[in-house]
Amino acid sequence: MPHSFANTVIVVGNDGLGHGDDTLRRRLVATYFRTLYESGHLPQAVVFYTRGVLLIADDSNCLEELRALANVGVPLIACRTCLEYFGLMERVAVGEIGNMLGIVEAQSAAEKVITL
């Protein structure tokens, strides 16, 4: 069962999970990525847009978890337009800078898309 996410793309459109307290939301997203890695449920790709790109910046609280995913071959693709909007182009610490075409292609190649 560890490969059940093999044809899945995870879409991250926010800098945390859920709504409410920012500290809790950010802690939860780090826990999610750590659990994803540790469980072996590796997705086909993780794509980041809007506030989700904040998670790949050099001051993100989940860099260790995202680096672990990247190190085992999970592509982490961030929207260039979003990075530019937030002034993060020079602060990308993990993953690759992509564009909306790459995000759409990753989604269309997936059997399942999960939005966080």
C-alpha positions as CSV (number, residue, x, y, z in Angstrom):
1,M,0.0,0.0,0.0
2,P,2.9,2.5,0.3
3,H,2.6,3.3,-3.4
4,S,-1.1,4.3,-3.4
5,F,-0.2,7.9,-4.1
6,A,2.0,7.1,-7.1
7,N,-0.4,8.6,-9.6
8,T,-1.4,11.5,-7.4
9,V,-0.5,15.1,-7.5
10,I,-0.9,17.2,-4.4
11,V,-1.8,20.8,-4.9
12,V,-0.8,23.3,-2.2
13,G,-2.5,26.6,-2.4
14,N,-2.0,27.9,1.1
15,D,0.9,28.2,3.6
16,G,-0.8,25.8,6.1
17,L,-3.6,23.3,6.6
18,G,-7.1,24.2,7.5
19,H,-8.4,27.6,8.8
20,G,-7.8,29.5,12.0
21,D,-4.6,29.9,14.0
22,D,-1.6,30.4,11.7
23,T,0.9,28.6,14.1
24,L,-1.3,25.5,14.2
25,R,-1.9,25.6,10.4
26,R,1.8,25.8,9.7
27,R,2.6,23.0,12.2
28,L,0.0,20.8,10.6
29,V,1.3,21.2,7.0
30,A,4.8,20.3,8.2
31,T,3.4,17.3,10.0
32,Y,1.5,16.3,6.8
33,F,4.6,16.4,4.6
34,R,6.7,14.5,7.3
35,T,4.0,11.8,7.6
36,L,3.7,11.6,3.8
37,Y,7.4,10.9,3.6
38,E,7.7,8.6,6.5
39,S,4.7,6.5,5.4
40,G,6.1,6.0,2.0
41,H,3.0,7.4,0.3
42,L,4.9,9.4,-2.2
43,P,3.0,11.4,-4.7
44,Q,3.8,11.8,-8.4
45,A,4.4,15.5,-7.7
46,V,3.6,18.4,-5.3
47,V,2.7,21.7,-6.9
48,F,2.6,25.0,-5.1
49,Y,0.7,28.2,-6.0
50,T,-0.7,31.3,-4.4
51,R,0.3,31.3,-0.7
52,G,1.5,27.8,-1.0
53,V,4.8,29.0,-2.5
54,L,5.7,30.4,0.9
55,L,6.3,26.9,2.0
56,I,9.4,26.5,-0.3
57,A,11.0,29.7,0.8
58,D,14.2,29.8,2.9
59,D,12.2,30.7,6.1
60,S,9.6,28.0,5.8
61,N,8.9,25.8,8.8
62,C,8.6,22.7,6.6
63,L,11.8,22.8,4.6
64,E,13.2,19.6,6.2
65,E,10.1,17.7,5.3
66,L,10.0,19.0,1.7
67,R,13.7,18.4,1.2
68,A,13.1,14.8,2.3
69,L,10.4,14.4,-0.4
70,A,12.6,16.0,-3.0
71,N,15.6,13.8,-2.1
72,V,13.6,10.7,-2.8
73,G,12.6,12.0,-6.2
74,V,9.2,13.8,-5.7
75,P,9.1,16.8,-7.9
76,L,8.2,20.0,-6.1
77,I,7.0,22.6,-8.6
78,A,6.3,26.2,-7.7
79,C,4.4,28.8,-9.7
80,R,6.8,31.4,-11.0
81,T,4.1,34.1,-11.1
82,C,3.3,33.5,-7.5
83,L,6.9,33.5,-6.5
84,E,7.4,36.8,-8.3
85,Y,4.2,38.2,-6.7
86,F,5.5,37.5,-3.2
87,G,9.1,38.5,-4.0
88,L,10.4,35.0,-3.4
89,M,12.3,34.3,-6.6
90,E,15.7,34.6,-4.8
91,R,14.5,32.8,-1.7
92,V,13.5,29.4,-3.2
93,A,15.1,26.8,-0.9
94,V,13.7,23.6,-2.3
95,G,12.0,22.4,-5.4
96,E,11.9,23.9,-8.9
97,I,10.4,27.0,-10.4
98,G,7.8,26.2,-12.9
99,N,4.8,27.8,-14.5
100,M,1.1,27.2,-14.8
101,L,1.6,25.1,-17.9
102,G,3.8,22.7,-15.9
103,I,1.3,22.6,-13.0
104,V,-1.6,21.8,-15.5
105,E,0.5,19.1,-17.2
106,A,1.3,17.5,-13.8
107,Q,-2.4,17.5,-12.9
108,S,-3.5,16.2,-16.2
109,A,-1.0,13.3,-16.0
110,A,-2.3,12.3,-12.6
111,E,-5.1,9.9,-11.9
112,K,-5.9,11.8,-8.8
113,V,-5.4,15.4,-7.6
114,I,-5.5,16.2,-3.9
115,T,-5.8,19.9,-2.9
116,L,-4.6,20.9,0.5
